[in-house]
């Protein structure tokens, strides 16, 4: 990229690079999707004898599986890019650090959303639950946005140190806990068929946490990658 590259063009270029690389290799989505499906199957067979518990556990299964698969995929993606020197190349490019942050964020969000959709489909089939709805999709969008935001920032921290395979999950899981809790509670309310007024607090909380994390990550990213 040459100097003076517009902000949006730089963001789209980074997103396009990540998506094209994944479409060529299919390593990241394959690993995340396979992990998510295997984890879903484990939960299914564990709860097979408890159909009453199985339905109520569906939201927790969805978000735990999505978060762990997303953590695995994001850690692997950033580690490969850092080891190849691609990340350093992006830092040397004459673009705004914010463009780099949003480019990596959108890529991570797309991968997380795809995994969440795969798990939702698997749960719909295995748990015999009706999950596809506008409300469910809205919570998926909010939840994966917050997770991708936190993952992009903390992944950029962990990838530069030793023991990143263990450091990244230790960093991200406590920070992402409010996102997981709000997403699970909102998903439970949707699955129970409750009116929106009874659970409106959870998407509002989730959106607020997303905004807070997004602002913090936007401000801190430049200092994180310079270290």
N, C-alpha and C positions, 0 to 999 in steps of 0.2 A: 504494500500500500504506500502511496506517496503522501507527502506532507499536505495537510489541508483536506484530507479525506473527511467528508461529512459524517456526522455522528451516526445517523441512521444507516448509512451505507456501510460504515465500519461494523456496526452491530450485526447487520444482515450477512456481511461477508464472513464473520466469525461463526455465526450460526450455520451458514451454508457449508463452511469447511467441516464443522463437526458432524453434520448430518450426512454429507457426502462420504466422509471417512467411515462412518458407521454403515452406510449402505453398501460400501465396498467390502468391508470385513465382516459385518454382522456379528462381531464378537460380543459387543456390549449388550445389545438387546437379547441376544441368544442366551448369554449367561444370566442376565437379570430375569428374563422370562422363565428359563428353566428352573432357577432357584425359586421363583415365586410359585410356579406350578407344583414343585416338589413340596414346598412348605404347606401349600393349600391341601395337598393330598394327605400329608401327615396330620393336619388338623382334622380333616374329614374322617380318617380312619380312627383317630383318637376319640372323636365324638360320635362315632357311628351308632353306638348303643344308647346315646342320650339325645334323641331328636328334639326334646324340649329345650335342652341347653344349646344344641347346635345352632338353632336359628338366632338365639339371643347373642351367641358368640360371633356371629358373622361379621359385624362391623370391626370387632377387635382383631379377628383373623385378617381381614382386609388390610387394615392400617399397619399392623405389626409386620405382615408380609411385605407390604409396599415399602415401608421404611427400611427394613433390613435388605431387601433387594436393591433399593435405591442407594443405600450406603455402600453396598458391594460394588455396584456399577459405577457410581461417581468416584469412589476411591481408585478403582482400576483405571478409569478413563484419565483422571488427572495424573496418576502415577506414570502411565505410559507416555503421556504428552510431556511430562517433566523429564523423564529419562531420555526421550528422543531429542530434547532441546527445543521442542516446538513452543513450549510455554515461554521460554526465554526469548525466542524469536518474536512472539507476540508482544512481549514487554518492550522490545527494542523498536517495534514498529511505531511510526509517527501517528499514533492514534491516542485519543483520550482514554485514560484508565477506566473511566465509567463505561465506555463503549466495550472494552474488554470484559468488564464485569457483567454487563447485560447480555452480551453475546454468549458467555459461558452459562449464565443463569438460564437463558431461554433454552439452550441445548439440554441442560440438566432437567429443566421442567418438562420438556417434551418426552424425554426418556422415562421420567418418573410417572407421567400421565399415561404413557403406553403401558407400563407395568401395572398401574392401578386398574386400567381398563381390562387387561388380561386376567387379573385376579378377580375382578367383578364378574367377568364372563364365566370363569371357572367356578366361582361360588354360586352363581345362578344355576349352573348345571348340576353341580355336586350337592349343594344344600337345598335345591329346589326352592329357591327364594326369588322373588321378583324385585330386582335391584335397579334396573335401568329406569330412571325417571329424571326429570329436569332438576329436582331438588338434590338427588343423589349426585348428578353430574356437577352441580354447583359446589357441593362439598368436596368432591374430588378435585375440582379446579383450585379451590381455596387451599385445601390441605397440601396438594403437591406444589403449589406456588411457594408456600411458606417453607416447606422442606427443601425445595431446590435452592431457595435463597440462603438458608442457613448452610446447606451443603456446599454451595459454591464458595462462600466465605471461609468456612472452617476447613474445607478440603484444600484450599489454597494455602492455608497455614500448615496443615498436617503433612502435605506432600513434600515440603521442603526439609523435613526432619527425619530422623531415624525412627524405625519402628512405625511407619505410617499406617501399616495394615491394622495395627491395634490402636494407635493414637486417634485416628479419625473417628471410629465408632465411639470411643470414650468421650470425645469432644462433642459429637453431634447429638447423641441420644439424650443427654440431660437437657440440652438447649431446645431440642425439638419436642420435648415432652408436652408443653402447652398446646402445640399444634396437634399432636396425637390425641390428647385428651378431648379437645374441642371437636375434632373430627369424629372420634368414636361416639361421643355423646350425641352429636347431631345425626350421625348415621343410625344410631339406635332409635332415635325419635322418628326418623323417616321410615325405618323398617316397621315400627310399631303403628304407623299410620296416624300419628298425633297431628293435630292442627298446628300450623306454622307458629301461631301465637304462643304455643306452649314451649317451643324450643328455639325461638328467634334469638335468644341470648347467645347460643353457641356459634352460629355463623357470624354474628356481630363480633364476638370475641375472637373468632378465627380471623376475620378480616382485619381487626385491629392489630393482632399479633403479626399478621403478614406485613402490614404497613410499617410497624415498628422495626421488624427485622430487616425489611427492605431498605429503610432509611439508614439504619445502623450499618448494614453491609455496604451500602453505597458510599457512606462516609469513610469506613474503615478499610475498604478494599485496597485503595491506593497505598496505604501505609503497610498493609499486610504483605503485598507482593514486592514491596521495595526492600523488605528485610532479608 
